[in-house]
Amino acid sequence: MMFLTIMCLIMFFISMIFITISFFISKKSLMDREKCSPFECGFDPKSLARIPFSLHFFLISMIFLIFDVEIALIFPLISTFKIVNIMNWWMINLFFIIMLLIGLYHEWNQNMLNWTN
């Protein structure tokens, strides 16, 4: 027990020595504005909040969220294959996939998937 206590104290002091040395030889200053501020998608948090925002970036993120939720809805449908009537299961899945394809066609038709706009 005494040996374990001594080893823990030695490890504590060695780690404190390394932390102190790294604090003194680091190049980071406490007044560094960029490193002390949070990074929010490339925006400067200390500037005006009402700067122009790319609508296309917003639309791409919405498309991602829609298809991310779609995957979360398809997984339970796979697990219910043996429980539900097969004809009902196919109709539900077919309806769901057709709705997603119609949405994808609408996004493609509106040029939301082209990044060059």
N, CA, C and O atoms as CSV, one atom per row, in Angstrom:
chain,resi,resn,atom,element,x,y,z
A,1,MET,N,N,0.817,-1.192,0.000
A,1,MET,CA,C,0.000,0.000,0.000
A,1,MET,C,C,0.862,1.258,0.000
A,1,MET,O,O,0.556,2.239,-0.677
A,2,MET,N,N,1.941,1.209,0.769
A,2,MET,CA,C,2.858,2.350,0.821
A,2,MET,C,C,3.528,2.567,-0.529
A,2,MET,O,O,3.734,3.703,-0.957
A,3,PHE,N,N,3.864,1.468,-1.195
A,3,PHE,CA,C,4.501,1.560,-2.507
A,3,PHE,C,C,3.567,2.221,-3.520
A,3,PHE,O,O,4.000,3.043,-4.328
A,4,LEU,N,N,2.282,1.855,-3.472
A,4,LEU,CA,C,1.297,2.426,-4.388
A,4,LEU,C,C,1.124,3.926,-4.138
A,4,LEU,O,O,1.009,4.702,-5.087
A,5,THR,N,N,1.107,4.328,-2.895
A,5,THR,CA,C,0.980,5.744,-2.552
A,5,THR,C,C,2.182,6.529,-3.036
A,5,THR,O,O,2.023,7.621,-3.582
A,6,ILE,N,N,3.370,6.002,-2.851
A,6,ILE,CA,C,4.592,6.680,-3.295
A,6,ILE,C,C,4.602,6.803,-4.810
A,6,ILE,O,O,4.975,7.848,-5.343
A,7,MET,N,N,4.194,5.743,-5.515
A,7,MET,CA,C,4.174,5.789,-6.980
A,7,MET,C,C,3.162,6.811,-7.491
A,7,MET,O,O,3.420,7.508,-8.472
A,8,CYS,N,N,2.005,6.898,-6.822
A,8,CYS,CA,C,1.001,7.890,-7.220
A,8,CYS,C,C,1.516,9.309,-7.007
A,8,CYS,O,O,1.286,10.182,-7.844
A,9,LEU,N,N,2.208,9.548,-5.900
A,9,LEU,CA,C,2.783,10.869,-5.645
A,9,LEU,C,C,3.867,11.211,-6.668
A,9,LEU,O,O,3.936,12.341,-7.151
A,10,ILE,N,N,4.704,10.243,-6.993
A,10,ILE,CA,C,5.753,10.472,-7.996
A,10,ILE,C,C,5.125,10.803,-9.342
A,10,ILE,O,O,5.573,11.729,-10.019
A,11,MET,N,N,4.089,10.059,-9.743
A,11,MET,CA,C,3.414,10.332,-11.018
A,11,MET,C,C,2.749,11.704,-11.004
A,11,MET,O,O,2.756,12.406,-12.015
A,12,PHE,N,N,2.172,12.092,-9.863
A,12,PHE,CA,C,1.545,13.396,-9.750
A,12,PHE,C,C,2.580,14.509,-9.917
A,12,PHE,O,O,2.349,15.466,-10.656
A,13,PHE,N,N,3.700,14.387,-9.243
A,13,PHE,CA,C,4.725,15.428,-9.335
A,13,PHE,C,C,5.355,15.484,-10.728
A,13,PHE,O,O,5.645,16.574,-11.223
A,14,ILE,N,N,5.568,14.358,-11.354
A,14,ILE,CA,C,6.124,14.365,-12.711
A,14,ILE,C,C,5.146,15.020,-13.688
A,14,ILE,O,O,5.556,15.801,-14.547
A,15,SER,N,N,3.867,14.707,-13.558
A,15,SER,CA,C,2.883,15.321,-14.451
A,15,SER,C,C,2.775,16.823,-14.204
A,15,SER,O,O,2.602,17.589,-15.152
A,16,MET,N,N,2.873,17.258,-12.942
A,16,MET,CA,C,2.830,18.694,-12.652
A,16,MET,C,C,4.057,19.409,-13.204
A,16,MET,O,O,3.964,20.548,-13.659
A,17,ILE,N,N,5.197,18.746,-13.164
A,17,ILE,CA,C,6.418,19.330,-13.741
A,17,ILE,C,C,6.244,19.499,-15.246
A,17,ILE,O,O,6.594,20.546,-15.790
A,18,PHE,N,N,5.705,18.481,-15.933
A,18,PHE,CA,C,5.507,18.582,-17.380
A,18,PHE,C,C,4.478,19.648,-17.740
A,18,PHE,O,O,4.651,20.367,-18.724
A,19,ILE,N,N,3.419,19.757,-16.960
A,19,ILE,CA,C,2.406,20.786,-17.227
A,19,ILE,C,C,3.001,22.175,-17.051
A,19,ILE,O,O,2.736,23.066,-17.858
A,20,THR,N,N,3.796,22.373,-16.014
A,20,THR,CA,C,4.430,23.668,-15.771
A,20,THR,C,C,5.411,24.016,-16.877
A,20,THR,O,O,5.430,25.153,-17.348
A,21,ILE,N,N,6.222,23.063,-17.299
A,21,ILE,CA,C,7.181,23.305,-18.381
A,21,ILE,C,C,6.457,23.650,-19.673
A,21,ILE,O,O,6.857,24.581,-20.372
A,22,SER,N,N,5.391,22.913,-20.003
A,22,SER,CA,C,4.660,23.198,-21.241
A,22,SER,C,C,3.975,24.560,-21.183
A,22,SER,O,O,3.849,25.231,-22.208
A,23,PHE,N,N,3.531,24.976,-19.995
A,23,PHE,CA,C,2.916,26.294,-19.864
A,23,PHE,C,C,3.919,27.401,-20.143
A,23,PHE,O,O,3.576,28.401,-20.774
A,24,PHE,N,N,5.160,27.235,-19.680
A,24,PHE,CA,C,6.150,28.290,-19.859
A,24,PHE,C,C,6.756,28.315,-21.256
A,24,PHE,O,O,7.141,29.384,-21.727
A,25,ILE,N,N,6.852,27.189,-21.924
A,25,ILE,CA,C,7.494,27.205,-23.238
A,25,ILE,C,C,6.493,27.244,-24.394
A,25,ILE,O,O,6.908,27.254,-25.553
A,26,SER,N,N,5.189,27.266,-24.111
A,26,SER,CA,C,4.204,27.309,-25.197
A,26,SER,C,C,4.162,28.702,-25.813
A,26,SER,O,O,4.451,29.700,-25.152
A,27,LYS,N,N,3.795,28.751,-27.096
A,27,LYS,CA,C,3.723,30.020,-27.812
A,27,LYS,C,C,2.343,30.654,-27.714
A,27,LYS,O,O,2.153,31.788,-28.154
A,28,LYS,N,N,1.385,29.944,-27.148
A,28,LYS,CA,C,0.025,30.447,-27.061
A,28,LYS,C,C,-0.056,31.540,-25.999
A,28,LYS,O,O,0.399,31.366,-24.869
A,29,SER,N,N,-0.635,32.650,-26.381
A,29,SER,CA,C,-0.840,33.714,-25.409
A,29,SER,C,C,-2.304,33.714,-24.975
A,29,SER,O,O,-3.172,33.233,-25.704
A,30,LEU,N,N,-2.565,34.234,-23.829
A,30,LEU,CA,C,-3.926,34.248,-23.308
A,30,LEU,C,C,-4.805,35.254,-24.034
A,30,LEU,O,O,-6.031,35.165,-23.968
A,31,MET,N,N,-4.201,36.198,-24.716
A,31,MET,CA,C,-4.967,37.226,-25.412
A,31,MET,C,C,-5.167,36.904,-26.896
A,31,MET,O,O,-5.615,37.766,-27.651
A,32,ASP,N,N,-4.851,35.706,-27.320
A,32,ASP,CA,C,-5.008,35.329,-28.719
A,32,ASP,C,C,-6.494,35.183,-29.031
A,32,ASP,O,O,-7.156,34.282,-28.517
A,33,ARG,N,N,-7.009,36.063,-29.866
A,33,ARG,CA,C,-8.448,36.153,-30.092
A,33,ARG,C,C,-9.011,34.919,-30.790
A,33,ARG,O,O,-10.068,34.427,-30.395
A,34,GLU,N,N,-8.344,34.417,-31.799
A,34,GLU,CA,C,-8.883,33.305,-32.574
A,34,GLU,C,C,-8.867,32.004,-31.787
A,34,GLU,O,O,-9.784,31.193,-31.914
A,35,LYS,N,N,-7.844,31.799,-30.982
A,35,LYS,CA,C,-7.757,30.543,-30.248
A,35,LYS,C,C,-8.642,30.522,-29.008
A,35,LYS,O,O,-8.988,29.446,-28.520
A,36,CYS,N,N,-9.010,31.675,-28.497
A,36,CYS,CA,C,-9.856,31.726,-27.312
A,36,CYS,C,C,-11.341,31.783,-27.641
A,36,CYS,O,O,-12.179,31.661,-26.748
A,37,SER,N,N,-11.674,31.969,-28.917
A,37,SER,CA,C,-13.078,32.065,-29.286
A,37,SER,C,C,-13.562,30.747,-29.893
A,37,SER,O,O,-12.762,29.999,-30.455
A,38,PRO,N,N,-14.836,30.459,-29.789
A,38,PRO,CA,C,-15.359,29.212,-30.367
A,38,PRO,C,C,-15.408,29.298,-31.886
A,38,PRO,O,O,-15.560,30.381,-32.451
A,39,PHE,N,N,-15.280,28.162,-32.533
A,39,PHE,CA,C,-15.339,28.113,-33.987
A,39,PHE,C,C,-16.742,27.710,-34.398
A,39,PHE,O,O,-17.190,26.609,-34.076
A,40,GLU,N,N,-17.444,28.589,-35.106
A,40,GLU,CA,C,-18.827,28.342,-35.511
A,40,GLU,C,C,-18.932,28.402,-37.030
A,40,GLU,O,O,-19.302,29.436,-37.586
A,41,CYS,N,N,-18.617,27.327,-37.687
A,41,CYS,CA,C,-18.784,27.192,-39.146
A,41,CYS,C,C,-18.076,28.305,-39.919
A,41,CYS,O,O,-18.584,28.754,-40.947
A,42,GLY,N,N,-16.949,28.744,-39.460
A,42,GLY,CA,C,-16.186,29.751,-40.174
A,42,GLY,C,C,-16.608,31.179,-39.898
A,42,GLY,O,O,-16.057,32.101,-40.499
A,43,PHE,N,N,-17.570,31.396,-39.005
A,43,PHE,CA,C,-18.011,32.748,-38.691
A,43,PHE,C,C,-17.236,33.284,-37.503
A,43,PHE,O,O,-16.851,32.539,-36.603
A,44,ASP,N,N,-17.019,34.574,-37.516
A,44,ASP,CA,C,-16.352,35.241,-36.398
A,44,ASP,C,C,-17.409,35.555,-35.341
A,44,ASP,O,O,-18.310,36.350,-35.608
A,45,PRO,N,N,-17.328,34.956,-34.149
A,45,PRO,CA,C,-18.385,35.177,-33.152
A,45,PRO,C,C,-18.367,36.577,-32.552
A,45,PRO,O,O,-19.328,36.966,-31.888
A,46,LYS,N,N,-17.305,37.340,-32.767
A,46,LYS,CA,C,-17.224,38.673,-32.175
A,46,LYS,C,C,-17.612,39.769,-33.159
A,46,LYS,O,O,-17.481,40.954,-32.852
A,47,SER,N,N,-18.096,39.375,-34.357
A,47,SER,CA,C,-18.543,40.376,-35.325
A,47,SER,C,C,-20.061,40.468,-35.289
A,47,SER,O,O,-20.701,39.869,-34.425
A,48,LEU,N,N,-20.632,41.209,-36.215
A,48,LEU,CA,C,-22.082,41.359,-36.269
A,48,LEU,C,C,-22.755,40.021,-36.547
A,48,LEU,O,O,-22.243,39.197,-37.305
A,49,ALA,N,N,-23.896,39.821,-35.929
A,49,ALA,CA,C,-24.622,38.566,-36.111
A,49,ALA,C,C,-25.456,38.566,-37.383
A,49,ALA,O,O,-25.865,37.498,-37.838
A,50,ARG,N,N,-25.719,39.708,-37.963
A,50,ARG,CA,C,-26.589,39.822,-39.138
A,50,ARG,C,C,-25.788,39.952,-40.436
A,50,ARG,O,O,-26.034,40.854,-41.237
A,51,ILE,N,N,-24.838,39.054,-40.635
A,51,ILE,CA,C,-24.080,39.067,-41.885
A,51,ILE,C,C,-24.778,38.173,-42.894
A,51,ILE,O,O,-25.515,37.272,-42.492
A,52,PRO,N,N,-24.574,38.387,-44.198
A,52,PRO,CA,C,-25.232,37.548,-45.210
A,52,PRO,C,C,-24.811,36.090,-45.066
A,52,PRO,O,O,-23.650,35.781,-44.798
A,53,PHE,N,N,-25.774,35.215,-45.248
A,53,PHE,CA,C,-25.550,33.778,-45.102
A,53,PHE,C,C,-25.913,33.114,-46.413
A,53,PHE,O,O,-26.894,33.483,-47.059
A,54,SER,N,N,-25.114,32.131,-46.804
A,54,SER,CA,C,-25.361,31.432,-48.058
A,54,SER,C,C,-26.607,30.558,-47.926
A,54,SER,O,O,-26.634,29.613,-47.138
A,55,LEU,N,N,-27.625,30.882,-48.699
A,55,LEU,CA,C,-28.849,30.102,-48.677
A,55,LEU,C,C,-28.612,28.697,-49.216
A,55,LEU,O,O,-29.265,27.745,-48.787
A,56,HIS,N,N,-27.694,28.571,-50.139
A,56,HIS,CA,C,-27.405,27.255,-50.706
A,56,HIS,C,C,-26.810,26.330,-49.644
A,56,HIS,O,O,-27.133,25.142,-49.615
A,57,PHE,N,N,-25.959,26.846,-48.786
A,57,PHE,CA,C,-25.414,26.042,-47.685
A,57,PHE,C,C,-26.529,25.559,-46.768
A,57,PHE,O,O,-26.515,24.417,-46.308
A,58,PHE,N,N,-27.484,26.427,-46.510
A,58,PHE,CA,C,-28.630,26.058,-45.679
A,58,PHE,C,C,-29.449,24.960,-46.342
A,58,PHE,O,O,-29.865,24.019,-45.666
A,59,LEU,N,N,-29.694,25.054,-47.648
A,59,LEU,CA,C,-30.486,24.047,-48.353
A,59,LEU,C,C,-29.783,22.697,-48.374
A,59,LEU,O,O,-30.428,21.661,-48.210
A,60,ILE,N,N,-28.475,22.696,-48.573
A,60,ILE,CA,C,-27.729,21.434,-48.556
A,60,ILE,C,C,-27.809,20.797,-47.170
A,60,ILE,O,O,-27.945,19.578,-47.058
A,61,SER,N,N,-27.725,21.604,-46.120
A,61,SER,CA,C,-27.826,21.030,-44.767
A,61,SER,C,C,-29.228,20.481,-44.504
A,61,SER,O,O,-29.369,19.471,-43.815
A,62,MET,N,N,-30.263,21.125,-45.037
A,62,MET,CA,C,-31.620,20.602,-44.880
A,62,MET,C,C,-31.795,19.284,-45.634
A,62,MET,O,O,-32.442,18.364,-45.134
A,63,ILE,N,N,-31.224,19.191,-46.827
A,63,ILE,CA,C,-31.289,17.944,-47.592
A,63,ILE,C,C,-30.586,16.830,-46.824
A,63,ILE,O,O,-31.081,15.705,-46.766
A,64,PHE,N,N,-29.439,17.139,-46.238
A,64,PHE,CA,C,-28.731,16.141,-45.434
A,64,PHE,C,C,-29.584,15.672,-44.263
A,64,PHE,O,O,-29.660,14.473,-43.996
A,65,LEU,N,N,-30.224,16.600,-43.565
A,65,LEU,CA,C,-31.057,16.223,-42.420
A,65,LEU,C,C,-32.242,15.370,-42.841
A,65,LEU,O,O,-32.604,14.419,-42.148
A,66,ILE,N,N,-32.849,15.706,-43.976
A,66,ILE,CA,C,-33.992,14.919,-44.448
A,66,ILE,C,C,-33.565,13.487,-44.735
A,66,ILE,O,O,-34.251,12.549,-44.328
A,67,PHE,N,N,-32.441,13.300,-45.433
A,67,PHE,CA,C,-32.029,11.948,-45.760
A,67,PHE,C,C,-31.433,11.227,-44.561
A,67,PHE,O,O,-31.416,9.997,-44.528
A,68,ASP,N,N,-30.952,11.963,-43.588
A,68,ASP,CA,C,-30.480,11.336,-42.357
A,68,ASP,C,C,-31.669,10.787,-41.564
A,68,ASP,O,O,-31.597,9.680,-41.030
A,69,VAL,N,N,-32.741,11.538,-41.485
A,69,VAL,CA,C,-33.947,11.074,-40.807
A,69,VAL,C,C,-34.561,9.913,-41.576
A,69,VAL,O,O,-35.120,8.996,-40.974
A,70,GLU,N,N,-34.464,9.945,-42.894
A,70,GLU,CA,C,-34.996,8.855,-43.715
A,70,GLU,C,C,-34.314,7.535,-43.381
A,70,GLU,O,O,-34.982,6.504,-43.308
A,71,ILE,N,N,-33.026,7.544,-43.182
A,71,ILE,CA,C,-32.310,6.320,-42.805
A,71,ILE,C,C,-32.791,5.843,-41.430
A,71,ILE,O,O,-32.955,4.643,-41.208
A,72,ALA,N,N,-33.013,6.776,-40.522
A,72,ALA,CA,C,-33.487,6.393,-39.191
A,72,ALA,C,C,-34.897,5.814,-39.238
A,72,ALA,O,O,-35.276,5.053,-38.347
A,73,LEU,N,N,-35.681,6.157,-40.256
A,73,LEU,CA,C,-37.022,5.598,-40.389
A,73,LEU,C,C,-37.035,4.273,-41.142
A,73,LEU,O,O,-37.947,3.468,-40.954
A,74,ILE,N,N,-36.049,4.036,-41.981
A,74,ILE,CA,C,-36.007,2.782,-42.741
A,74,ILE,C,C,-35.531,1.625,-41.866
A,74,ILE,O,O,-36.004,0.504,-42.052
A,75,PHE,N,N,-34.638,1.842,-40.940
A,75,PHE,CA,C,-34.135,0.753,-40.104
A,75,PHE,C,C,-35.236,0.013,-39.336
A,75,PHE,O,O,-35.220,-1.218,-39.325
A,76,PRO,N,N,-36.186,0.694,-38.699
A,76,PRO,CA,C,-37.257,-0.073,-38.035
A,76,PRO,C,C,-38.135,-0.838,-39.018
A,76,PRO,O,O,-38.677,-1.887,-38.669
A,77,LEU,N,N,-38.283,-0.333,-40.236
A,77,LEU,CA,C,-39.081,-1.055,-41.227
A,77,LEU,C,C,-38.444,-2.392,-41.575
A,77,LEU,O,O,-39.143,-3.370,-41.839
A,78,ILE,N,N,-37.128,-2.433,-41.575
A,78,ILE,CA,C,-36.437,-3.693,-41.873
A,78,ILE,C,C,-36.687,-4.707,-40.762
A,78,ILE,O,O,-36.870,-5.893,-41.036
A,79,SER,N,N,-36.697,-4.261,-39.534
A,79,SER,CA,C,-36.877,-5.206,-38.432
A,79,SER,C,C,-38.319,-5.703,-38.313
A,79,SER,O,O,-38.553,-6.728,-37.671
A,80,THR,N,N,-39.290,-5.010,-38.910
A,80,THR,CA,C,-40.689,-5.434,-38.834
A,80,THR,C,C,-41.099,-6.304,-40.013
A,80,THR,O,O,-42.288,-6.571,-40.188
A,81,PHE,N,N,-40.161,-6.747,-40.818
A,81,PHE,CA,C,-40.481,-7.525,-42.016
A,81,PHE,C,C,-41.217,-8.815,-41.678
A,81,PHE,O,O,-42.165,-9.167,-42.380
A,82,LYS,N,N,-40.819,-9.533,-40.630
A,82,LYS,CA,C,-41.440,-10.817,-40.298
A,82,LYS,C,C,-42.688,-10.669,-39.429
A,82,LYS,O,O,-43.443,-11.630,-39.283
A,83,ILE,N,N,-42.921,-9.508,-38.859
A,83,ILE,CA,C,-44.056,-9.310,-37.953
A,83,ILE,C,C,-45.314,-8.887,-38.723
A,83,ILE,O,O,-46.406,-9.387,-38.455
A,84,VAL,N,N,-45.156,-7.972,-39.671
A,84,VAL,CA,C,-46.288,-7.378,-40.379
A,84,VAL,C,C,-46.611,-8.216,-41.617
A,84,VAL,O,O,-45.762,-8.949,-42.123
A,85,ASN,N,N,-47.837,-8.097,-42.089
A,85,ASN,CA,C,-48.246,-8.731,-43.333
A,85,ASN,C,C,-47.328,-8.262,-44.462
A,85,ASN,O,O,-47.042,-7.070,-44.571
A,86,ILE,N,N,-46.868,-9.183,-45.295
A,86,ILE,CA,C,-45.858,-8.858,-46.321
A,86,ILE,C,C,-46.398,-7.849,-47.324
A,86,ILE,O,O,-45.656,-6.967,-47.756
A,87,MET,N,N,-47.658,-7.949,-47.706
A,87,MET,CA,C,-48.219,-7.007,-48.687
A,87,MET,C,C,-48.281,-5.598,-48.100
A,87,MET,O,O,-47.933,-4.626,-48.770
A,88,ASN,N,N,-48.721,-5.492,-46.851
A,88,ASN,CA,C,-48.736,-4.165,-46.202
A,88,ASN,C,C,-47.321,-3.609,-46.064
A,88,ASN,O,O,-47.093,-2.416,-46.263
A,89,TRP,N,N,-46.378,-4.481,-45.724
A,89,TRP,CA,C,-45.003,-4.043,-45.558
A,89,TRP,C,C,-44.452,-3.485,-46.868
A,89,TRP,O,O,-43.798,-2.442,-46.869
A,90,TRP,N,N,-44.709,-4.168,-47.976
A,90,TRP,CA,C,-44.220,-3.692,-49.273
A,90,TRP,C,C,-44.895,-2.386,-49.671
A,90,TRP,O,O,-44.243,-1.505,-50.231
A,91,MET,N,N,-46.172,-2.247,-49.395
A,91,MET,CA,C,-46.884,-1.013,-49.754
A,91,MET,C,C,-46.360,0.179,-48.954
A,91,MET,O,O,-46.173,1.268,-49.497
A,92,ILE,N,N,-46.125,-0.036,-47.668
A,92,ILE,CA,C,-45.591,1.045,-46.827
A,92,ILE,C,C,-44.198,1.448,-47.301
A,92,ILE,O,O,-43.908,2.636,-47.437
A,93,ASN,N,N,-43.340,0.470,-47.551
A,93,ASN,CA,C,-41.985,0.773,-48.010
A,93,ASN,C,C,-41.989,1.432,-49.380
A,93,ASN,O,O,-41.240,2.381,-49.617
A,94,LEU,N,N,-42.827,0.935,-50.282
A,94,LEU,CA,C,-42.896,1.510,-51.626
A,94,LEU,C,C,-43.376,2.955,-51.568
A,94,LEU,O,O,-42.833,3.822,-52.253
A,95,PHE,N,N,-44.396,3.214,-50.750
A,95,PHE,CA,C,-44.884,4.588,-50.587
A,95,PHE,C,C,-43.800,5.495,-50.025
A,95,PHE,O,O,-43.612,6.614,-50.502
A,96,PHE,N,N,-43.093,5.019,-49.019
A,96,PHE,CA,C,-42.028,5.813,-48.380
A,96,PHE,C,C,-40.911,6.117,-49.376
A,96,PHE,O,O,-40.451,7.257,-49.452
A,97,ILE,N,N,-40.472,5.133,-50.131
A,97,ILE,CA,C,-39.362,5.339,-51.076
A,97,ILE,C,C,-39.809,6.224,-52.238
A,97,ILE,O,O,-39.029,7.046,-52.716
A,98,ILE,N,N,-41.058,6.069,-52.702
A,98,ILE,CA,C,-41.550,6.936,-53.778
A,98,ILE,C,C,-41.611,8.381,-53.308
A,98,ILE,O,O,-41.260,9.287,-54.064
A,99,MET,N,N,-42.047,8.613,-52.084
A,99,MET,CA,C,-42.068,9.990,-51.554
A,99,MET,C,C,-40.665,10.580,-51.483
A,99,MET,O,O,-40.470,11.755,-51.792
A,100,LEU,N,N,-39.690,9.773,-51.079
A,100,LEU,CA,C,-38.316,10.266,-51.040
A,100,LEU,C,C,-37.787,10.555,-52.431
A,100,LEU,O,O,-37.087,11.547,-52.630
A,101,LEU,N,N,-38.107,9.711,-53.392
A,101,LEU,CA,C,-37.654,9.938,-54.761
A,101,LEU,C,C,-38.321,11.163,-55.371
A,101,LEU,O,O,-37.684,11.896,-56.128
A,102,ILE,N,N,-39.583,11.396,-55.057
A,102,ILE,CA,C,-40.255,12.617,-55.534
A,102,ILE,C,C,-39.579,13.851,-54.935
A,102,ILE,O,O,-39.363,14.842,-55.633
A,103,GLY,N,N,-39.246,13.791,-53.644
A,103,GLY,CA,C,-38.532,14.910,-53.008
A,103,GLY,C,C,-37.160,15.123,-53.616
A,103,GLY,O,O,-36.742,16.261,-53.826
A,104,LEU,N,N,-36.448,14.024,-53.904
A,104,LEU,CA,C,-35.136,14.150,-54.530
A,104,LEU,C,C,-35.251,14.737,-55.932
A,104,LEU,O,O,-34.427,15.563,-56.325
A,105,TYR,N,N,-36.266,14.319,-56.693
A,105,TYR,CA,C,-36.477,14.874,-58.026
A,105,TYR,C,C,-36.799,16.368,-57.939
A,105,TYR,O,O,-36.310,17.157,-58.748
A,106,HIS,N,N,-37.616,16.755,-56.963
A,106,HIS,CA,C,-37.951,18.176,-56.799
A,106,HIS,C,C,-36.697,18.999,-56.469
A,106,HIS,O,O,-36.504,20.088,-57.010
A,107,GLU,N,N,-35.852,18.470,-55.581
A,107,GLU,CA,C,-34.605,19.180,-55.248
A,107,GLU,C,C,-33.695,19.274,-56.458
A,107,GLU,O,O,-33.060,20.306,-56.679
A,108,TRP,N,N,-33.626,18.221,-57.234
A,108,TRP,CA,C,-32.791,18.224,-58.432
A,108,TRP,C,C,-33.358,19.190,-59.469
A,108,TRP,O,O,-32.602,19.895,-60.138
A,109,ASN,N,N,-34.692,19.228,-59.607
A,109,ASN,CA,C,-35.346,20.115,-60.564
A,109,ASN,C,C,-35.166,21.582,-60.172
A,109,ASN,O,O,-35.089,22.444,-61.048
A,110,GLN,N,N,-35.099,21.874,-58.894
A,110,GLN,CA,C,-34.918,23.242,-58.412
A,110,GLN,C,C,-33.443,23.657,-58.357
A,110,GLN,O,O,-33.133,24.755,-57.894
A,111,ASN,N,N,-32.536,22.799,-58.821
A,111,ASN,CA,C,-31.080,23.036,-58.823
A,111,ASN,C,C,-30.522,23.239,-57.421
A,111,ASN,O,O,-29.572,23.999,-57.235
A,112,MET,N,N,-31.110,22.560,-56.428
A,112,MET,CA,C,-30.582,22.647,-55.080
A,112,MET,C,C,-29.337,21.778,-54.902
A,112,MET,O,O,-28.552,21.997,-53.979
A,113,LEU,N,N,-29.158,20.807,-55.772
A,113,LEU,CA,C,-28.027,19.897,-55.639
A,113,LEU,C,C,-26.787,20.391,-56.383
A,113,LEU,O,O,-25.726,19.775,-56.277
A,114,ASN,N,N,-26.899,21.485,-57.129
A,114,ASN,CA,C,-25.748,22.073,-57.829
A,114,ASN,C,C,-25.085,23.100,-56.924
A,114,ASN,O,O,-25.723,24.063,-56.499
A,115,TRP,N,N,-23.827,22.900,-56.634
A,115,TRP,CA,C,-23.109,23.802,-55.734
A,115,TRP,C,C,-22.683,25.086,-56.443
A,115,TRP,O,O,-22.322,26.053,-55.771
A,116,THR,N,N,-22.711,25.129,-57.759
A,116,THR,CA,C,-22.183,26.275,-58.510
A,116,THR,C,C,-23.161,27.429,-58.603
A,116,THR,O,O,-22.796,28.459,-59.169
A,117,ASN,N,N,-24.376,27.332,-58.090
A,117,ASN,CA,C,-25.344,28.424,-58.198
A,117,ASN,C,C,-24.959,29.590,-57.346
A,117,ASN,O,O,-25.668,30.596,-57.320
